Amino acid sequence: MIKKRMLFIMCSALLLGACSKDEEKPVTPASAEPEEVEEVVEEELPYTLPFTGEKVAEEPLLRPILFTINNHPDARPQSGIAYADVVYEMLAEGDVTRLLALYQSQIPTNVGPIRSARSYFIDIAKGLDAFYVAHGYSPEAKTMLTNGTVDNINGMNYDGTLFQRSRERKAPHNSYMPGENVEAAAEKVGASLLYEKKVSFSFYEEQDSVKIGMTANEVKMNYNNIGSFNSVYTYDSETQTYARTSANTLTTDELTGEPIKLSNVLFFEMAHRIIDNEGRRDIDITSGGKAYVAQQGMLREVKWENRDGLLVAVETDGSEVALVPGQTWVHFVPTSPGLATSVTYSE
């Protein structure tokens, strides 16, 4: 009886061992069909911003807004210039330049320091159909603003309300407009902020590459021998943008502390003349003339024209020069000494 029981136990152990060995064998899975990978097609954005050429999902509805920005060394770094679609730089009086900063794609939280108007500033605002913002005016500009040449608001009437003074800087380098005040400013003077005239520039497609002209990785703009208002543009092939230095100092935005990045730098040669004892100037922005365009590390000579008030660079065949999508900086250069002397480059 004991032998039979021992035999039963031994058989049971053998059976259990055999079962455990079967369980250890890997199970070969049935061949599965490969999963279909759905191809993701990036949807093309339907709208193009009129002054940067960048693609967006929603139709741009904001009217261009043009600010006169102080460019005195005591006003630097300025607030909001990195957000401007276009910046125009030109002489105001003597050898001092001012900036006209154009906003349409976005409005920064603060813009300034804001300075006074000149007659040709107003003409540029009119050509852009822009709402014009300044603080002060020359005699000629005051007449034009009073007569309603453009929709505008001026800090002379709203100092301390819509225009705010910074305690960190001294007048006249401390007048600013918070971005949130722009709509209220337009309402105060009965101006519309709807983009109705549809002024715009021409642009390359984003993937296009510019291969026209001479290689120019550095372009210098010299207004005078002093240096406070002379600029150097250095091209970065990785970002495909230009950094800007003025008076040997990198141009940054006070709001972010970051350098500005430019896709296009234009130079328009224009006749200048002094019109009063203060050294104020008149600039011929209507006759057209010689121009240079710097894009993607290349520099070439073109022309500029005034087309219904809008200043544009044009090719020899009369077509508008295509800009690289992004921010553009435009210099107005006196015909004497002219572009050949004022603009230099190096490879």
Secondary structure, 3 states (H helix, E strand, C coil): CHHHHHHHHHHHHHHHHHHHHHHHCCCCCCCCCCCCCCCCCCCCCCEECCCCCCEECCCCCECCEEEEEECCHHHCCCECHHHCCEEEEEEEECCEEEEEEEECCCCCCEEECECCECHHHHHHHHHHCCEEEECCECHHHHHHHHCCCCCEEEHHHHECCCEEECCCCCCCCCEEEEHHHHHHHHHHCCCCCECCCCCCCCECCCCCCCCCCEECCEEEECCCCCCCCCEEEEEECCCCEEEEEECCEECECCCCCCECCECEEEEEEECEEECCCCCEEEECCCCCEEEEEEECCEEEEEEEEEECCEEEEECCCCCECCECCCCEEEEEEECCCCHHHHEEEEC
